[in-house]
Amino acid sequence: MQNPEEKKKFVREKFASISLRYDLLNSVLSFQCDRYWRWVTTRELKEFPEGAVLDLCAGTLPLSLELARQAPSRKVVAIDFCEEMLSTGVKKLPWDDRRYRIFPACGDGEKIPALDNSFWGCTVAFGVRNLSQTEKGLKEMWRVLKPGGKLLILEFSRPKTPVIKELYNFYLNAVLPKIAGLVSGDKEAYEYLASSIAGFYEPEELLQMMREAGFAKTYCRPLTFGVVTVYVGVK
Ligand SMILES: C[S@@+](CC[C@H](N)C(=O)[O-])C[C@H]1O[C@@H](n2cnc3c(N)ncnc32)[C@H](O)[C@@H]1O
């Protein structure tokens, strides 16, 4: 799956096929840590409580909801190229003010349908790993941020501590695809999850790519034994 267009098609189809079960599986398979991870990521934007934030690869909108929850005046533009993921999220939006502050739109993260210098923040939770051309996506994130705006990436990483590493690899490769396959009906989607985590950049490599895309003040913070990492950069 080297061709970028082929990867896009594959990723879009996989997310479409699991969209209805995505939130449930996310919560069960991460032992509900996903909520904590999104909370930590979103808090990094507390200096921008107003104005518009872009949630890229927004999926079923869990991070968009947290962004809107943490700042009552914030507006969130939620972009994803999988219509099924977005529409599943829209159907589940709560009947409170957040519903009117989240603006979902279909679009490609490697060609973001937004003007230059539009947002104070750009978040990407578990999406960068799925892009077919990471550098292109990072440059687009830089383009649509206002000068001084912040990029936050939440992404899976690989624990380094020996025992944790073995347990995690066993869970990711042997346990997770079986459970997820049964619940979602698409085992291949979760085999892809395991292989995409195994093949993803080391944190230092991704930080370097962020710098090459133009970001300054870059740093990262591992969470939960390094199962995920939050990356921060400023335009
Ligand atoms: C693992 S889900 C993450 C959803 C959500 N951000 C979350 O926190 O759960 C990854 C999402 O990225 C989207 N995606 C992958 N590549 C994309 C691209 N090039 N442009 C837009 N969305 C993309 C997929 O459709 C999918 O909904």
The ligand as an ORCA input file, in Angstrom:
! r2SCAN-3c Opt
* xyz 0 1
  C      -8.482      6.836     14.415
  S      -9.622      7.974     13.750
  C      -9.527      9.277     14.907
  C     -10.831      9.994     15.133
  C     -10.821     11.023     16.256
  N      -9.875     12.093     16.020
  C     -10.556     10.415     17.609
  O      -9.911     11.064     18.425
  O     -11.038      9.319     17.884
  C      -8.732      8.599     12.381
  C      -9.579      9.445     11.440
  O      -8.709     10.066     10.493
  C      -9.413     10.195      9.281
  N      -8.443     10.441      8.211
  C      -7.408      9.662      7.833
  N      -6.739     10.227      6.813
  C      -7.357     11.410      6.559
  C      -7.138     12.452      5.625
  N      -6.151     12.402      4.723
  N      -7.958     13.521      5.652
  C      -8.982     13.591      6.531
  N      -9.254     12.623      7.434
  C      -8.447     11.552      7.449
  C     -10.166      8.874      9.181
  O     -11.247      8.964      8.290
  C     -10.594      8.660     10.637
  O     -11.884      9.156     10.879
*
